[in-house]
Amino acid sequence: MLKSFTVRVVVGVLCAAFLSIAITVFFGIRTIEQGQELDVRDRMLSEAALASEIYSLNRNDAQSVYEAVSRDKGAEYSADVRLTIIDAQGRVLFDSAPDKSPGDFDNHADRPEISQAMETGKGFSLRDSSSLKTRFVYTAVRMEDGGILRLAVPMASVQHNMWNRTEVLLQVGALAVVISLVMAMLVSLSLKNSFLPMIGIVEAIAAGKLHRRIRHYPGREFAPLAEAVNTMAQSIEEQVHSYADQTAQLETVLNTMSDGVLVLGPRGHIRRCNRTMERCFPGIGNARGRQVVEIIPYPALQNAVNGMLHEVPAKAGSTLTQTVSLHMGLQSGQVFSIFLSRPQKPDPRCGLVAVFHDVTDVMRLEQVRRDFVANVSHELRTPLTAISGYAETILSVRDMEQCRRFAQVILRNANGLERMIRDLLSLTRLEREGTVISLSPISVRDAVEDALSVCHNAFTARNVQVESSIPEGCRVMADETYLSQIFRNLLENASRYAEEGSTVHISSVEKEDQLFFRVSNRGPLIPRQDLERIFERFYSVERHRGQGTTGLGLAICRHILERFHGRIWAESPDSEGCTSFVFTLQKAEDSVCGSDEQDDKSA
């Protein structure tokens, strides 16, 4: 109950008031008692002196004196007064106590008031009566004959009068207590009402409204408290803004990183990650508090994390492993290089930081490089072996006709090597950074006819027809030489794989500012898994090797089209069940080409 500030104030004020009033009443009563005692003594001494005179005037008639004293209306205690006459030797001659005779009393010479009266003429004492067993106030005076007249009043009568006088003081004290209680309540409520605005502002600051300040103080004494609260709020506001800025900077840095960042707690649970990590592993942003293996199904990563977190130094002075790197390959085909590191200084809030670098493209390019080296070695080995073998054979053959036939084989393989080297050089030029190809309006039909003139013999040898539906006014933004090379490479590819006696179709479709060109043939379909890789260098579907191709034509087409701001892809099968190569180019302003109705649904 005393935990309440209001109750404490009330109790404190009441205790102080009660203590002050109690002390005042106590000393007031003591003062009244002392004053009453002096008043009783003086009165009784006066009464005793008067009774002595009356006793002398009435010729020592004690009973008359007693009646006169007991009937004295000026004395509040006259009805309870007791009169005793004692001779000079201390013997009791008369006593007004009922049922008592002078012979029943012992000698009173040793009584304090009697002794004082015999010596000084007056005596006074407060004591218990040995005969009546009651506390009395005694006064005694010495008479002319040497005897002692003593008056006694019961202490109860004196105390009754005294309590009558102190009753008012007690009532005033009780009233003061009530007034103190009311004042304490009023002061407490006033303080509470004064504190309410301060409490409201402090609660607002605690709720995050750090701009609030205490402007009105409940009193000058509370100014230091208000200033301390305001200073605290300002300091918290500055720290919050500083932390917010730091957090925003950290979030910006983390979210703009191309690598995924994963922060783990001291027990290996996920604490936070950046956006790149969420893109790589959807759902990891909502996986706080979970283990890594629950989101990334790669046990080796979890084992590495557990190993670093639970590592114990082998001996005194040895250091813990600070970094661990590993590669992780997922079933989706993605490959990550993971770098695990622990803080330089132990931090109970952070266990490890894992950085995920996506090396899928790097690994794919590495695979392409290995395939390129293997393919180049293979492609060069075949013609070089033929050239070397037939050259050696020519040296030992004398038949000119046979030598001529062998020389033709050597020339054919040499021409193949020349084409391969020429294509490689062309591809290298296209891939070189900074290579610029100037674009101008080019007639597509002229480029197709130029390509057909080069491939005519190849189509004639296999009885394959070529049909082109490209209109005369179809023009694109390109380079004439490179555009002819695109059609030549695609037509050479079609001449090798088209069925004998079939027809190769060349068509175009216009869509907005783009032109879609299609070269299709009926022949073996390309497996779905090879549709993307056929545009890589030297890549060729295995079952079609030996067709006399360098494996660079489609790769050259792709790089040329990239320079032309276009793209190329393969459809096998297309909507007609054929194999088609489709590429796009930007049309020239004066171009007149096919309409949307000619679209074959694959563009």
KETOR-877533 format. One record per residue (C-alpha): residue number from 0; y, z, x; chain; residue in one letter. Coordinates in steps of 0.1 Angstrom, whole numbers. Example, Ala and Ser with C-alpha at 12.3 -4.5 7.8 and 13.67 -1.06 7.14 Angstrom:
# KETOR-877533
[0, [-45, 78, 123], A, A]
[1, [-11, 71, 137], A, S]
END
This chain:
# KETOR-877533
[0, [0, 0, 0], A, M]
[1, [24, 8, 29], A, L]
[2, [20, -27, 42], A, K]
[3, [47, -38, 17], A, S]
[4, [82, -38, 33], A, F]
[5, [97, -27, -1], A, T]
[6, [73, 2, -4], A, V]
[7, [81, 12, 32], A, R]
[8, [118, 12, 26], A, V]
[9, [114, 32, -6], A, V]
[10, [90, 57, 10], A, V]
[11, [112, 60, 41], A, G]
[12, [144, 66, 21], A, V]
[13, [126, 91, -2], A, L]
[14, [112, 110, 27], A, C]
[15, [146, 112, 44], A, A]
[16, [163, 122, 11], A, A]
[17, [135, 147, 2], A, F]
[18, [136, 163, 37], A, L]
[19, [174, 165, 37], A, S]
[20, [174, 180, 2], A, I]
[21, [145, 204, 10], A, A]
[22, [164, 217, 40], A, I]
[23, [196, 220, 20], A, T]
[24, [178, 239, -8], A, V]
[25, [159, 261, 16], A, F]
[26, [189, 272, 35], A, F]
[27, [209, 274, 2], A, G]
[28, [183, 298, -12], A, I]
[29, [183, 318, 20], A, R]
[30, [220, 320, 18], A, T]
[31, [219, 330, -18], A, I]
[32, [192, 356, -10], A, E]
[33, [213, 371, 18], A, Q]
[34, [244, 371, -4], A, G]
[35, [225, 386, -33], A, Q]
[36, [211, 413, -10], A, E]
[37, [246, 422, 3], A, L]
[38, [259, 421, -33], A, D]
[39, [232, 444, -45], A, V]
[40, [237, 467, -16], A, R]
[41, [274, 469, -22], A, D]
[42, [270, 473, -59], A, R]
[43, [243, 499, -56], A, M]
[44, [263, 518, -30], A, L]
[45, [292, 518, -53], A, S]
[46, [270, 529, -82], A, E]
[47, [255, 556, -60], A, A]
[48, [289, 569, -50], A, A]
[49, [300, 569, -86], A, L]
[50, [268, 586, -97], A, A]
[51, [275, 612, -70], A, S]
[52, [309, 620, -84], A, E]
[53, [295, 621, -120], A, I]
[54, [268, 644, -107], A, Y]
[55, [294, 668, -93], A, S]
[56, [316, 666, -124], A, L]
[57, [287, 674, -147], A, N]
[58, [277, 704, -127], A, R]
[59, [247, 689, -112], A, N]
[60, [232, 676, -144], A, D]
[61, [210, 648, -131], A, A]
[62, [198, 637, -166], A, Q]
[63, [234, 631, -177], A, S]
[64, [240, 611, -146], A, V]
[65, [209, 590, -151], A, Y]
[66, [219, 582, -187], A, E]
[67, [254, 572, -176], A, A]
[68, [240, 550, -149], A, V]
[69, [214, 533, -171], A, S]
[70, [240, 526, -198], A, R]
[71, [264, 510, -174], A, D]
[72, [269, 475, -188], A, K]
[73, [286, 462, -157], A, G]
[74, [253, 463, -138], A, A]
[75, [228, 435, -146], A, E]
[76, [199, 457, -135], A, Y]
[77, [211, 491, -151], A, S]
[78, [182, 491, -175], A, A]
[79, [157, 492, -146], A, D]
[80, [176, 516, -123], A, V]
[81, [158, 547, -110], A, R]
[82, [177, 579, -101], A, L]
[83, [165, 605, -75], A, T]
[84, [182, 637, -64], A, I]
[85, [171, 651, -31], A, I]
[86, [182, 683, -14], A, D]
[87, [193, 686, 22], A, A]
[88, [157, 694, 33], A, Q]
[89, [143, 662, 17], A, G]
[90, [127, 678, -14], A, R]
[91, [129, 659, -46], A, V]
[92, [149, 678, -72], A, L]
[93, [150, 651, -99], A, F]
[94, [135, 617, -104], A, D]
[95, [139, 594, -134], A, S]
[96, [105, 579, -131], A, A]
[97, [85, 584, -163], A, P]
[98, [55, 607, -162], A, D]
[99, [66, 621, -129], A, K]
[100, [78, 657, -121], A, S]
[101, [96, 667, -89], A, P]
[102, [65, 685, -77], A, G]
[103, [46, 652, -77], A, D]
[104, [67, 638, -49], A, F]
[105, [63, 646, -12], A, D]
[106, [92, 652, 11], A, N]
[107, [116, 623, 13], A, H]
[108, [134, 632, 45], A, A]
[109, [116, 605, 64], A, D]
[110, [126, 577, 40], A, R]
[111, [149, 552, 58], A, P]
[112, [177, 553, 33], A, E]
[113, [176, 591, 32], A, I]
[114, [177, 594, 70], A, S]
[115, [207, 570, 71], A, Q]
[116, [225, 589, 44], A, A]
[117, [220, 622, 61], A, M]
[118, [234, 608, 93], A, E]
[119, [261, 584, 81], A, T]
[120, [266, 594, 45], A, G]
[121, [252, 561, 32], A, K]
[122, [218, 545, 34], A, G]
[123, [201, 512, 23], A, F]
[124, [165, 498, 25], A, S]
[125, [141, 473, 10], A, L]
[126, [106, 486, 8], A, R]
[127, [76, 495, -13], A, D]
[128, [76, 528, -32], A, S]
[129, [48, 550, -20], A, S]
[130, [46, 567, -54], A, S]
[131, [51, 537, -78], A, L]
[132, [35, 511, -56], A, K]
[133, [64, 487, -64], A, T]
[134, [89, 471, -41], A, R]
[135, [124, 486, -46], A, F]
[136, [159, 482, -33], A, V]
[137, [171, 517, -23], A, Y]
[138, [206, 530, -18], A, T]
[139, [215, 567, -10], A, A]
[140, [247, 587, -6], A, V]
[141, [253, 622, 7], A, R]
[142, [268, 646, -17], A, M]
[143, [292, 675, -10], A, E]
[144, [265, 701, -11], A, D]
[145, [245, 681, 15], A, G]
[146, [220, 668, -10], A, G]
[147, [212, 630, -14], A, I]
[148, [216, 609, -45], A, L]
[149, [195, 579, -44], A, R]
[150, [194, 548, -67], A, L]
[151, [165, 524, -67], A, A]
[152, [162, 490, -85], A, V]
[153, [129, 471, -87], A, P]
[154, [130, 440, -65], A, M]
[155, [117, 419, -94], A, A]
[156, [150, 425, -112], A, S]
[157, [170, 415, -82], A, V]
[158, [148, 384, -76], A, Q]
[159, [151, 374, -113], A, H]
[160, [189, 374, -109], A, N]
[161, [186, 356, -76], A, M]
[162, [164, 328, -91], A, W]
[163, [188, 325, -120], A, N]
[164, [215, 316, -94], A, R]
[165, [193, 292, -74], A, T]
[166, [180, 274, -105], A, E]
[167, [212, 253, -105], A, V]
[168, [207, 245, -68], A, L]
[169, [171, 233, -75], A, L]
[170, [183, 212, -104], A, Q]
[171, [209, 196, -82], A, V]
[172, [182, 190, -56], A, G]
[173, [159, 173, -81], A, A]
[174, [187, 152, -94], A, L]
[175, [195, 142, -58], A, A]
[176, [158, 132, -54], A, V]
[177, [160, 110, -85], A, V]
[178, [193, 94, -73], A, I]
[179, [177, 88, -39], A, S]
[180, [147, 71, -55], A, L]
[181, [170, 48, -75], A, V]
[182, [191, 41, -45], A, M]
[183, [160, 34, -24], A, A]
[184, [147, 10, -50], A, M]
[185, [181, -8, -52], A, L]
[186, [184, -11, -14], A, V]
[187, [148, -23, -12], A, S]
[188, [154, -50, -39], A, L]
[189, [187, -60, -23], A, S]
[190, [170, -64, 11], A, L]
[191, [141, -83, -6], A, K]
[192, [165, -106, -24], A, N]
[193, [184, -111, 8], A, S]
[194, [152, -120, 27], A, F]
[195, [140, -145, 1], A, L]
[196, [163, -174, 14], A, P]
[197, [152, -166, 50], A, M]
[198, [115, -165, 39], A, I]
[199, [119, -199, 20], A, G]
[200, [134, -215, 51], A, I]
[201, [107, -201, 74], A, V]
[202, [80, -214, 50], A, E]
[203, [97, -248, 49], A, A]
[204, [97, -249, 87], A, I]
[205, [60, -239, 87], A, A]
[206, [54, -267, 62], A, A]
[207, [68, -293, 87], A, G]
[208, [105, -294, 76], A, K]
[209, [117, -287, 110], A, L]
[210, [153, -296, 103], A, H]
[211, [158, -266, 81], A, R]
[212, [179, -237, 96], A, R]
[213, [189, -202, 85], A, I]
[214, [227, -203, 77], A, R]
[215, [233, -171, 56], A, H]
[216, [222, -137, 71], A, Y]
[217, [213, -107, 48], A, P]
[218, [233, -86, 72], A, G]
[219, [247, -85, 107], A, R]
[220, [217, -66, 119], A, E]
[221, [194, -96, 110], A, F]
[222, [215, -121, 129], A, A]
[223, [193, -119, 161], A, P]
[224, [162, -125, 139], A, L]
[225, [178, -155, 122], A, A]
[226, [190, -169, 156], A, E]
[227, [155, -165, 170], A, A]
[228, [140, -183, 140], A, V]
[229, [165, -211, 144], A, N]
[230, [158, -214, 181], A, T]
[231, [121, -214, 175], A, M]
[232, [124, -241, 149], A, A]
[233, [146, -263, 172], A, Q]
[234, [121, -258, 200], A, S]
[235, [92, -267, 178], A, I]
[236, [110, -297, 165], A, E]
[237, [117, -310, 200], A, E]
[238, [81, -304, 211], A, Q]
[239, [68, -321, 180], A, V]
[240, [90, -351, 186], A, H]
[241, [80, -351, 222], A, S]
[242, [43, -349, 214], A, Y]
[243, [48, -376, 187], A, A]
[244, [64, -399, 212], A, D]
[245, [36, -393, 237], A, Q]
[246, [10, -398, 210], A, T]
[247, [27, -430, 199], A, A]
[248, [28, -443, 235], A, Q]
[249, [-8, -434, 240], A, L]
[250, [-18, -450, 207], A, E]
[251, [1, -481, 217], A, T]
[252, [-15, -483, 251], A, V]
[253, [-50, -477, 238], A, L]
[254, [-46, -501, 209], A, N]
[255, [-32, -529, 230], A, T]
[256, [-60, -527, 256], A, M]
[257, [-84, -555, 255], A, S]
[258, [-112, -531, 265], A, D]
[259, [-127, -506, 241], A, G]
[260, [-120, -470, 249], A, V]
[261, [-142, -441, 236], A, L]
[262, [-133, -405, 241], A, V]
[263, [-162, -380, 239], A, L]
[264, [-161, -342, 235], A, G]
[265, [-178, -317, 258], A, P]
[266, [-210, -320, 238], A, R]
[267, [-211, -358, 238], A, G]
[268, [-197, -361, 202], A, H]
[269, [-172, -389, 194], A, I]
[270, [-136, -377, 193], A, R]
[271, [-115, -409, 191], A, R]
[272, [-115, -446, 199], A, C]
[273, [-90, -475, 200], A, N]
[274, [-88, -505, 178], A, R]
[275, [-107, -528, 202], A, T]
[276, [-136, -503, 200], A, M]
[277, [-135, -505, 162], A, E]
[278, [-136, -543, 162], A, R]
[279, [-165, -543, 186], A, C]
[280, [-184, -516, 167], A, F]
[281, [-174, -514, 130], A, P]
[282, [-176, -480, 115], A, G]
[283, [-171, -461, 148], A, I]
[284, [-136, -451, 137], A, G]
[285, [-151, -429, 110], A, N]
[286, [-178, -414, 132], A, A]
[287, [-159, -385, 146], A, R]
[288, [-182, -356, 155], A, G]
[289, [-213, -378, 157], A, R]
[290, [-234, -387, 188], A, Q]
[291, [-229, -421, 205], A, V]
[292, [-264, -433, 198], A, V]
[293, [-259, -429, 161], A, E]
[294, [-233, -457, 162], A, I]
[295, [-243, -477, 193], A, I]
[296, [-281, -481, 193], A, P]
[297, [-285, -482, 231], A, Y]
[298, [-306, -452, 244], A, P]
[299, [-296, -458, 280], A, A]
[300, [-260, -452, 272], A, L]
[301, [-268, -419, 254], A, Q]
[302, [-290, -409, 284], A, N]
[303, [-261, -416, 308], A, A]
[304, [-237, -395, 287], A, V]
[305, [-261, -366, 285], A, N]
[306, [-269, -368, 322], A, G]
[307, [-232, -365, 331], A, M]
[308, [-224, -338, 306], A, L]
[309, [-253, -316, 316], A, H]
[310, [-252, -323, 353], A, E]
[311, [-253, -291, 374], A, V]
[312, [-242, -290, 411], A, P]
[313, [-273, -290, 433], A, A]
[314, [-258, -265, 457], A, K]
[315, [-225, -247, 464], A, A]
[316, [-198, -271, 475], A, G]
[317, [-215, -302, 460], A, S]
[318, [-194, -323, 436], A, T]
[319, [-204, -336, 402], A, L]
[320, [-207, -373, 395], A, T]
[321, [-173, -385, 384], A, Q]
[322, [-182, -421, 373], A, T]
[323, [-212, -440, 361], A, V]
[324, [-213, -478, 353], A, S]
[325, [-240, -497, 334], A, L]
[326, [-245, -529, 314], A, H]
[327, [-255, -530, 278], A, M]
[328, [-269, -560, 260], A, G]
[329, [-270, -559, 222], A, L]
[330, [-293, -578, 198], A, Q]
[331, [-262, -597, 186], A, S]
[332, [-259, -613, 220], A, G]
[333, [-229, -593, 231], A, Q]
[334, [-230, -578, 266], A, V]
[335, [-207, -549, 277], A, F]
[336, [-200, -535, 311], A, S]
[337, [-196, -497, 304], A, I]
[338, [-176, -474, 327], A, F]
[339, [-182, -437, 321], A, L]
[340, [-158, -412, 338], A, S]
[341, [-151, -375, 335], A, R]
[342, [-117, -358, 339], A, P]
[343, [-107, -348, 374], A, Q]
[344, [-99, -313, 361], A, K]
[345, [-123, -297, 336], A, P]
[346, [-109, -299, 301], A, D]
[347, [-127, -281, 273], A, P]
[348, [-114, -306, 248], A, R]
[349, [-126, -337, 266], A, C]
[350, [-161, -344, 280], A, G]
[351, [-161, -381, 290], A, L]
[352, [-142, -413, 286], A, V]
[353, [-161, -445, 282], A, A]
[354, [-145, -479, 287], A, V]
[355, [-163, -509, 272], A, F]
[356, [-155, -543, 288], A, H]
[357, [-169, -572, 268], A, D]
[358, [-185, -595, 295], A, V]
[359, [-202, -617, 270], A, T]
[360, [-182, -648, 280], A, D]
[361, [-185, -639, 316], A, V]
[362, [-222, -637, 313], A, M]
[363, [-224, -669, 293], A, R]
[364, [-203, -686, 319], A, L]
[365, [-225, -672, 346], A, E]
[366, [-255, -686, 328], A, Q]
[367, [-237, -720, 324], A, V]
[368, [-230, -719, 362], A, R]
[369, [-266, -712, 369], A, R]
[370, [-277, -740, 345], A, D]
[371, [-251, -763, 361], A, F]
[372, [-264, -757, 396], A, V]
[373, [-300, -762, 383], A, A]
[374, [-291, -793, 363], A, N]
[375, [-271, -809, 392], A, V]
[376, [-299, -802, 415], A, S]
[377, [-324, -818, 391], A, H]
[378, [-302, -848, 382], A, E]
[379, [-294, -855, 418], A, L]
[380, [-330, -850, 430], A, R]
[381, [-344, -877, 406], A, T]
[382, [-323, -907, 418], A, P]
[383, [-322, -896, 454], A, L]
[384, [-360, -893, 454], A, T]
[385, [-362, -928, 439], A, A]
[386, [-337, -942, 464], A, I]
[387, [-354, -926, 493], A, S]
[388, [-389, -936, 482], A, G]
[389, [-381, -972, 475], A, Y]
[390, [-361, -975, 507], A, A]
[391, [-391, -964, 527], A, E]
[392, [-413, -987, 508], A, T]
[393, [-391, -1017, 515], A, I]
[394, [-394, -1010, 552], A, L]
[395, [-432, -1016, 550], A, S]
[396, [-433, -1044, 525], A, V]
[397, [-429, -1081, 536], A, R]
[398, [-430, -1097, 502], A, D]
[399, [-394, -1106, 494], A, M]
[400, [-399, -1107, 457], A, E]
[401, [-413, -1072, 457], A, Q]
[402, [-385, -1061, 481], A, C]
[403, [-360, -1075, 457], A, R]
[404, [-375, -1056, 428], A, R]
[405, [-374, -1024, 448], A, F]
[406, [-338, -1030, 458], A, A]
[407, [-329, -1033, 421], A, Q]
[408, [-344, -999, 415], A, V]
[409, [-324, -985, 444], A, I]
[410, [-292, -1001, 430], A, L]
[411, [-299, -988, 395], A, R]
[412, [-303, -952, 408], A, N]
[413, [-273, -956, 431], A, A]
[414, [-252, -967, 401], A, N]
[415, [-265, -937, 382], A, G]
[416, [-254, -914, 410], A, L]
[417, [-220, -931, 410], A, E]
[418, [-216, -926, 373], A, R]
[419, [-225, -889, 376], A, M]
[420, [-200, -884, 404], A, I]
[421, [-174, -903, 385], A, R]
[422, [-180, -881, 354], A, D]
[423, [-179, -850, 374], A, L]
[424, [-146, -859, 390], A, L]
[425, [-132, -869, 356], A, S]
[426, [-144, -835, 341], A, L]
[427, [-129, -816, 371], A, T]
[428, [-95, -833, 366], A, R]
[429, [-96, -824, 329], A, L]
[430, [-104, -788, 336], A, E]
[431, [-78, -784, 363], A, R]
[432, [-49, -762, 352], A, E]
[433, [-16, -780, 349], A, G]
[434, [-32, -814, 341], A, T]
[435, [-9, -831, 316], A, V]
[436, [-20, -861, 296], A, I]
[437, [9, -880, 280], A, S]
[438, [3, -888, 243], A, L]
[439, [15, -919, 226], A, S]
[440, [6, -939, 194], A, P]
[441, [-27, -957, 201], A, I]
[442, [-47, -980, 179], A, S]
[443, [-80, -965, 172], A, V]
[444, [-96, -998, 164], A, R]
[445, [-87, -1012, 198], A, D]
[446, [-103, -982, 215], A, A]
[447, [-135, -987, 195], A, V]
[448, [-137, -1024, 203], A, E]
[449, [-132, -1016, 240], A, D]
[450, [-160, -990, 239], A, A]
[451, [-183, -1014, 220], A, L]
[452, [-178, -1041, 247], A, S]
[453, [-191, -1017, 273], A, V]
[454, [-221, -1005, 252], A, C]
[455, [-230, -1039, 238], A, H]
[456, [-260, -1045, 260], A, N]
[457, [-274, -1010, 253], A, A]
[458, [-273, -1016, 215], A, F]
[459, [-287, -1052, 218], A, T]
[460, [-316, -1040, 239], A, A]
[461, [-327, -1016, 211], A, R]
[462, [-317, -1039, 182], A, N]
[463, [-292, -1013, 169], A, V]
[464, [-262, -1025, 148], A, Q]
[465, [-228, -1008, 148], A, V]
[466, [-205, -1008, 118], A, E]
[467, [-169, -996, 119], A, S]
[468, [-148, -988, 88], A, S]
[469, [-117, -979, 107], A, I]
[470, [-87, -999, 93], A, P]
[471, [-64, -1020, 114], A, E]
[472, [-34, -998, 111], A, G]
[473, [-51, -965, 121], A, C]
[474, [-31, -950, 150], A, R]
[475, [-33, -916, 167], A, V]
[476, [-14, -897, 193], A, M]
[477, [-36, -901, 224], A, A]
[478, [-41, -918, 257], A, D]
[479, [-57, -952, 255], A, E]
[480, [-81, -948, 285], A, T]
[481, [-93, -914, 275], A, Y]
[482, [-96, -923, 238], A, L]
[483, [-118, -953, 248], A, S]
[484, [-139, -930, 269], A, Q]
[485, [-145, -906, 239], A, I]
[486, [-158, -935, 218], A, F]
[487, [-178, -949, 247], A, R]
[488, [-195, -916, 254], A, N]
[489, [-204, -911, 218], A, L]
[490, [-216, -947, 214], A, L]
[491, [-237, -944, 245], A, E]
[492, [-252, -912, 232], A, N]
[493, [-260, -930, 198], A, A]
[494, [-275, -961, 216], A, S]
[495, [-300, -938, 234], A, R]
[496, [-311, -917, 204], A, Y]
[497, [-307, -940, 174], A, A]
[498, [-339, -955, 159], A, E]
[499, [-346, -991, 169], A, E]
[500, [-333, -1015, 142], A, G]
[501, [-310, -988, 126], A, S]
[502, [-273, -989, 122], A, T]
[503, [-246, -967, 139], A, V]
[504, [-216, -960, 116], A, H]
[505, [-180, -953, 127], A, I]
[506, [-157, -940, 100], A, S]
[507, [-124, -921, 96], A, S]
[508, [-109, -898, 70], A, V]
[509, [-72, -887, 67], A, E]
[510, [-63, -852, 58], A, K]
[511, [-27, -842, 59], A, E]
[512, [-16, -849, 95], A, D]
[513, [-51, -849, 109], A, Q]
[514, [-76, -878, 113], A, L]
[515, [-113, -870, 112], A, F]
[516, [-136, -895, 130], A, F]
[517, [-173, -896, 126], A, R]
[518, [-200, -914, 147], A, V]
[519, [-234, -911, 130], A, S]
[520, [-268, -925, 137], A, N]
[521, [-304, -921, 123], A, R]
[522, [-325, -906, 150], A, G]
[523, [-340, -873, 162], A, P]
[524, [-322, -843, 148], A, L]
[525, [-306, -817, 171], A, I]
[526, [-321, -782, 167], A, P]
[527, [-296, -757, 152], A, R]
[528, [-296, -735, 182], A, Q]
[529, [-286, -764, 204], A, D]
[530, [-256, -776, 183], A, L]
[531, [-231, -756, 203], A, E]
[532, [-246, -759, 238], A, R]
[533, [-249, -797, 238], A, I]
[534, [-212, -798, 248], A, F]
[535, [-219, -779, 280], A, E]
[536, [-223, -797, 313], A, R]
[537, [-258, -812, 319], A, F]
[538, [-271, -796, 288], A, Y]
[539, [-297, -817, 271], A, S]
[540, [-323, -811, 245], A, V]
[541, [-355, -808, 265], A, E]
[542, [-376, -833, 246], A, R]
[543, [-351, -861, 252], A, H]
[544, [-348, -858, 290], A, R]
[545, [-354, -890, 308], A, G]
[546, [-330, -910, 286], A, Q]
[547, [-309, -921, 316], A, G]
[548, [-279, -898, 309], A, T]
[549, [-259, -876, 332], A, T]
[550, [-255, -849, 306], A, G]
[551, [-217, -849, 311], A, L]
[552, [-205, -872, 283], A, G]
[553, [-202, -847, 255], A, L]
[554, [-186, -821, 278], A, A]
[555, [-160, -848, 288], A, I]
[556, [-153, -856, 252], A, C]
[557, [-147, -819, 244], A, R]
[558, [-123, -815, 273], A, H]
[559, [-104, -847, 265], A, I]
[560, [-100, -836, 228], A, L]
[561, [-87, -802, 239], A, E]
[562, [-60, -820, 258], A, R]
[563, [-53, -841, 227], A, F]
[564, [-50, -808, 206], A, H]
[565, [-82, -818, 187], A, G]
[566, [-117, -806, 185], A, R]
[567, [-153, -819, 183], A, I]
[568, [-185, -807, 168], A, W]
[569, [-220, -819, 158], A, A]
[570, [-237, -820, 124], A, E]
[571, [-274, -824, 124], A, S]
[572, [-284, -831, 98], A, P]
[573, [-252, -842, 80], A, D]
[574, [-248, -849, 42], A, S]
[575, [-267, -882, 48], A, E]
[576, [-296, -866, 68], A, G]
[577, [-283, -882, 100], A, C]
[578, [-269, -868, 133], A, T]
[579, [-231, -871, 134], A, S]
[580, [-204, -862, 159], A, F]
[581, [-171, -854, 143], A, V]
[582, [-138, -851, 161], A, F]
[583, [-101, -847, 150], A, T]
[584, [-69, -862, 163], A, L]
[585, [-33, -860, 153], A, Q]
[586, [-22, -892, 135], A, K]
[587, [8, -912, 145], A, A]
[588, [38, -915, 122], A, E]
[589, [31, -951, 114], A, D]
[590, [-6, -946, 109], A, S]
[591, [-25, -961, 80], A, V]
[592, [-60, -948, 77], A, C]
[593, [-87, -938, 52], A, G]
[594, [-80, -916, 21], A, S]
[595, [-95, -883, 11], A, D]
[596, [-119, -901, -13], A, E]
[597, [-137, -914, 18], A, Q]
[598, [-145, -879, 30], A, D]
[599, [-181, -873, 35], A, D]
[600, [-179, -835, 28], A, K]
[601, [-183, -826, 64], A, S]
[602, [-149, -830, 78], A, A]
END
